[in-house]
Amino acid sequence: MRRILDTFLSVERHRVSSTEPPSPVDVNALAEVALAQHLLNAEQKKITLAFELADDLPLAHARESHVAQALTNYLSNALKFTPAGGRVLLRTRREGAHVRAELCDTGPGVPLAERPQLFQEYAQLSPRPTAGEESHGLGLAIVKNLIETQSGRVGADFPSAGGSHFWFELPAAPAK
């Protein structure tokens, strides 16, 4: 009950735009922290956790806490739905005037008919967590809110070979 309440309060807290002003944010540094926080979980589930962080990545114009939470939610989901022996890759890159973060996994992906439900609150899709973890259908909705309130975009792609690629883009900070 406590976890359900904490999840609900997290949604409500992030529903309203933060008073934290946007500033130049190093997405690569936040990605490294998020990866370190999830390494033990990946090891316990026997999932390879890898990263490809762009050397020339500009700073994003964003709220640091929102970007950190979005990365954490994407990583948690990828690990939750990827089976043992799978791989999760966190990648960053420049995408025009935007900074892009992608989480690529070798999980089951999302069936075509269910994809319109992605990023909706309380969406419970057919893929199930691989080790009995809880899933409330809120993580992706929180990411969407966090990123879109900062003039960003979210999305997901599903390669024909399988797996999922969840991504977000944020405006690059103005050059000084």
N, C-alpha and C positions, 0 to 999 in steps of 0.2 A: 504494500500500500504506500509505503514511504517513497519508493522509487517512482511509482505512478504519479504521486503528488509532486515530486521534484521535477519530473519531466513536464508536467502541466505548467508548473510555475516557470520553468525555463522558456516554454513557448510564449507565455504571457509577457515575460520580461523582454524577450526579443521581438515581440510583435510591435512594440512602440519603438520608434527610432531612438537611438541612444543620444544622450546629451554630449557624449564624447565627440569633439569636433574631428572631422577627417584631417589626416595629416599624411606626410610621406611614410609609407609602411614597407618594410623589407619582407616580402612574401617568402623569399628563400629562407630567411632566418626563422620565421614562424613555422615553415614547413619542417625545418630541422628539429625544432622543439617538438612539434606534433609527432614526428617519426620516432623520436626518442621516447615519448610517452607511450607509444603503442608497440614498441619493440618486444616487450615481455609477452604481451597478448599474442603477437604474431608467432613468437617462439613456442609458446604453449600450444598453439593450434597447428604448429608445424607448417606455417605459411612463410614464404620468402617475402620479406619487406624490402623494397628497393626504391631508389630515387634517382631522378635525372633533373638536376636543378640548373637552369640556364645561367651561364656565366654573365651574360649581358642583360640580365633582367632589370628593367627600370623599377623604381619604387612605385608602389600603387598609391593612389589618392583614396584613402579609406580610413576606417576606424580599426585600429589594431585588434581590439578585443573581438570584433565581429569576424575579421579574417581568421583569427586563431580558432574561434568557435566553428566556423564553416569548415576549415581544414580538419578539425577534430571529428566533426560529424561525418564527413565524407570518409575519413580513415576508419572510423568505428564501423560504419556500414560495410565498407569493403571487407574488413576482417570478419565481420559477422556473417556475411553471406558467401565467403570463399571457403571451399572445403580444404581439409588438410592436404598438404602437398601442392597447394596452389600458390599463386604469386600476386602480390599487390605492389603496384608501382605508383609513386607520387612524382609527377613531372610538372615543371614550371617552364613557361616560355613567353616570349613577347608575341602578341597577336595584334599587329598594327599599332594603334595607340592605346592598347590594353595590355594588362598583365593577366596571364591565364594560368590557372592551376588545374591539373587533371589527376584524377584517381582512376587508374586502370586496374581491373582485377580479372582473374580467371574463374570467377564464380559462374552461376547458371545464367546470368543475364536476366532480362525482364521480358516476358512474352509480349509480342506485338500488341495484342488486344488490351494489355494492362498499362502500356506506356503512357496513355493520356492521364492516368491517375498519379503518375510521378509528381512529386513536389506538392501534392495536396495533403492537407492535414488528415491524420488518422487513416491514410491509405494503407490497407493491408493487402499486399499482393501475394501471389501464389509462391514465389521463392521463399523458403523458410531459412532461418538462421541454422548454421551447420553444427553448432555445439549447444543447442538448447538456450541460447541467449534470448532475452526478452526483446520484443519489437513492438513499439507502440504506434508506428506509422507517423512519427513526428519529425525525425531527423532531417529529412530532405525538405520538408516544409519550413523548418527553422533556417536551413541554409538559404533557401529562396528568399525568405524575408530579410535575412542579414545582408545578403548581397544586393538585392534589388533596391533596398533603402539607401544604397551607396552608388546608385547609377550603374550597377553592374548587371550581368546576365548569368543565368545558370542553364545547364542542359545536360543531356546524356546521349551517348552514342552507343550502339551495340554492334560490334564487328561481326561479320558473318562467321568468323572462326569461333565465336563465343566470348563470354565475358561482358563486362560493362566498362564504359569510360564516362565517369561523371566529371563535370568541369564547371568552373566559374571564371568569369572575366570581370576585371575592375579597371577603371580608367587609370592610366599611368599618371603619376604625379608630374606637374609641370617641371620642366628642366630649369635649373637655377643658373 
